[in-house]
Amino acid sequence: MSFAELQTVLELGLICSLTVLALFLSYSMLNVCDLSTDGCFTLGATMGAMVAAAGHPFLSLSAAMLAGVACGFVVALLQTKLGINSLLAGIIVNTGLYSVNIAIMSGAARINLTKTPTVFSMVKSVLAGTPLAGWHITVVAGTAVILAVVLLTLFLNTRLGLAIRATGNNPDMVRSSSINPAFTTIVGLCVANALTGLSGCLMAQAQQSTEINIGSGMVTIALASLLIGGTLLGRGGIFTRAVGMVLGAFLFRLVYAVALRLDMPAFMLKLVSAIIVALALALPYLKSQWPVISRRLSYKKALAGKEGK
């Protein structure tokens, strides 16, 4: 694998790690599986592209995050106030976001940003002639990820953050402590989807284009990265686990790149994602069952040896 390919893997891993951090907050902390991720990622990409195309590349980041907050608020509202199951709430919002995203793009299915100033093109001009020339995407995405990890760690260690973590662990205990679990769920999902929206915005500007299916399969990619990161650094504190999410996103993109290097057809990459998720989910169970499996194999081997004699 060439150095340029590794650089691309690093860039994509950093951008997608923001979505992984979003799932870390919603899935790992709140115990809510938010299936609006694909639509929210696209929402951030389309909103960011439209604002950037209007001549405000840095403002597009805030616009994308606010769009993500709105998405998270609707998902949480359906779940906490209307009694809709969290999985169904995510599916409902994700379905509705398809029409919303088309409307934001004024009915078009694609927006081209090749001639539009973006955050990356502006940072590229600043870094020209320096040792970091050519690393503008890594610098911008890396800065965003570092800020996200630090701020998320600080947030989850505040009183509100601890209440959000407690809501995911034991909502009944939270109610008995005079904390409103509906409020903590709403705040948690709003923060999580803000990160997803930011991730989509950065992806669109890095690729200099966005289209209606840019977020397709993102929830599977993020979940696989989360499980990989959790396997590697899942036993430490919040900061360590958050760093594990970033590392998981990079390793997942590395697996993707290796698959492409092996001339795997592009349509097979979804299957690769599904297999990674299945293996990551099954790994804890297989580890717990390994002593039993090992004893059975030893018993069968010993039995076969006796029959051979």
N, C-alpha and C positions, 0 to 999 in steps of 0.2 A: 504494500500500500504506500502510495507516494505521500510526501509531506503536505501537498495541497489537499489531498483527500482527508488526511488527519485533521487539517485545519478546518475543513468544512464540517467534519464530524463534531469537532469541538464547538463550532458556531451553532450548529443545529441543536446540539445537546444542551448548550447554555440557554438558548431561546425556549426550547421545549421544557426545560427544567422548571420554568415558572409555572407551567401547567401542572407539573408533577408536585410542586409545592402547594398548589391549590388543592389537589386531591389529598395531599398529606394533611391539610387542615380539615377538609370536609370528610374524608373517608377514615383517616386514622384518628383524628382528634374528636370530631363530632359524631363519628360512626354513621354518616349519611353518604350513601352512594349516589352522587349527583350525576345523572346521565344527560344533563344539559351541556356538558363540556364541549361537545363537538360544535353545537350551535353557538355557544358563548365565545369560543375561539374564533369562529367565523365572524361573529358580531364585532369583536375587537378588531379583527383584520379589516372589515369593511368600514367601520366607523373611523378607524385610524387612517385608512387610505383616503376617505372622502375629506377629512379635515386636513391631511397633508396635501392633497391635491388643491385645496383652497389656499395653500400657502402658509400653513401653520404646522410644520413637522413636529415640533416639540409639544405643542398643544394637543397634537393627535394622541400622544401617550396618555394624557389626562382624560381625554374624551373616551378613549378605549376602555380605560379603567372604570370610568363612570358608567359606561354602557354595561360593563361586567357587573358592577354593583346593582344596577337595575335588574339584570338577569337573575342574580342571586336572590334579590329581594322577592321577585315573583315566585321563584322556586320555593323559597322558605315560606312565603305567604300561603301558597297552595298546601304546603305540608302542615304548617302549624295552625292556620286559621280555618282552613276548609277541610281538614282531616284527610287529605289525599296522601296515600303512601308515597314515601320519598322517591322510590323508583319511578312510579307513575308520574309524579310531579315533574321529575326531570325529563321524562319522555314527552310529556305534554308541552313543556316549554321548548324543548329541542325541536319539536315539530313546528310550533308556531314561529320560532326564530327563522326558519327557512324563508317564510314570507316577509318577515321583518327585514332580513338581510337583503333580499331582492329589492324591497322598497327603498332601503338606504342607498343602494347602488342605482337608484332611479330606473329599475327594471332591467338593467344590464346584468349579465352573468359574470363579467370580468372587468376589472379596472387595471389599467396599465399605468405604472408609476416611473417608467424609464426616464421620462423628461421632467419628473417632479422632484424638487429638493426633498430629501428625507433626512431623518436623524443621522443615518449612516453616511450619506453623502456629505453632510456638513462636518461631521467628525473626521471623515476621510480627508477633507481639505485642510483641516486643522493639523492632522498628523502627517501631512505630506512633508517629506524631507527629514523626518525623524526616524529613529530606529523602529518605531511602531507603525510605520507606513505599510499599508496592506493588511493591518490587523484591526481596522476600524470596526468591523462587525464584532470581533471578539471583545474589543474594549467596551463598546456600548452594551452588548449583551452581558458581559462579565460584570460590569458596574451595576446593571439592573439586578442581576442575580445576587451579588454581594449585599446590596441594599435590601433586597427581599428577604434573604436569609437572616440578616441581622435584625431587621425590623420585625419579622415574624417571630423570631426568638424572644425579643423584648416584649412583644405584644402578648405572647402565650404565657409569659411569666408575670403579667399584670393581674390584678384581681379579676378583671373581665375575662382575660385569657384563661386563667385558672378555672373560672366558671364555665367557659366553653369546653375545656377539657373534661371537667366533671360532668357536663351534660352528656357527652359521648360515653362516659364510663358508667354513670348511674343517674339517669334523669329523675328517678323517684327521690333520691337523696337530695338532688338539687332543689326539687320542689319543697321538700321538708326544711330546707335551709333558707326559705323565702326568696329564692332566686327564680325568675321566670325563665323556664327552659325555651319557651317560644322566642323570647328576646335574644338569648344567647345563640340560638340556632340561626336566627335572621342575621345577626351580626357576623357570625362565622361564615355563612354562605355568601354574604356580600363581600367580605374580605377575600375569600377563596376565588370567587368569580372575577373580582377585580384583577387578580393575578393572571387568570386565564385570558381575560380581555387584553391585558398588557402583552402577554405572550403572543397572541394572535396579531396584534398591531406590529410588534417587532418582526414577526415572521413575514408579514406582508411587505414591510419596508425593506427587509433584507433581500427578499426575492424580487423587489421592484414591481410587484403585481399582486393582485388578489382575485380570487374567484369564489363562486358560491360553495364549492366543495373543498375549500382549503382546510377546513377543520374535520373532514371526514376521517373517522377512525382515531381521532386524537385521544378519546377517552381510553381506548385500548392501549395505545402507546404510553400514555401517562400512567395507567394502572400497571403495566408491565414494568416500567421504569421505577415506579414506587415500590413494587414488590422486590425488584432486584436491589434497590437501595436499602430497603428494610432488612433484607437478608445479610447485606454487607455491614451496615452500621445501624442496626435496629435496636440496640440495647443501651445506648447512651442517653444523654439528655436531649433536650429539644434541638439545640444547636448541632450536635453530632448527627442526629437523625435527619435534620434538614440538609446537612452537607451530604449525607447518604443519598438523599433524593436527587441532588445534582449529579452525584457520581453515577447513580442508576440511570439517569437520562443519557449521560455520555456513553455508558457501556451499551445501552440499548441501541443508540445510533451507530455505535461501532459494529454491533452485530448486523445491523442493516447494511452498513457499508461492505462488510465482509461477504454478505449474501449477494450483493450486487457484483462484487469482484468475482464471485464464482459463477457469473453469468446466469444467475437466477432470474426468471422473468419477473417483471415489476408486479404483475398481478398476484404473484405468490407471496409477496411481502406481508399481506394481511394474514396469511396462514402462519407465517413465521411469528407475527405478533401474537396470534391466538395460542400457538404452541408455547411461547415464552410465558404468557400469562398462566396457562394451565400448569406448566411445570413449577412456576413460582408459587402458585396456590397449593399445589400438591406437595411441595417440598417439606413443609413442617409436619404433615401427616406421615410422609415416607420416613422422615427422620425418627419420629416417635415409634413407628412400626418396624424400623430396621432391626432392633434386637430380636423381635419375634421372627422376622423373615430369616435372619442369620441362623437362629436356632433350628428352624425348619430345614434350611439348606444343609446344615451340619448333620441333622438327624437323617435326612435322606441320603447324604453321602456315606454316613456310617452304615446305614441299612444296606446300601448298594455294595459296600465293601464286604459285609458279612455274607451276602448272597453270592458274591463272587468266589468266596472261599468254599 
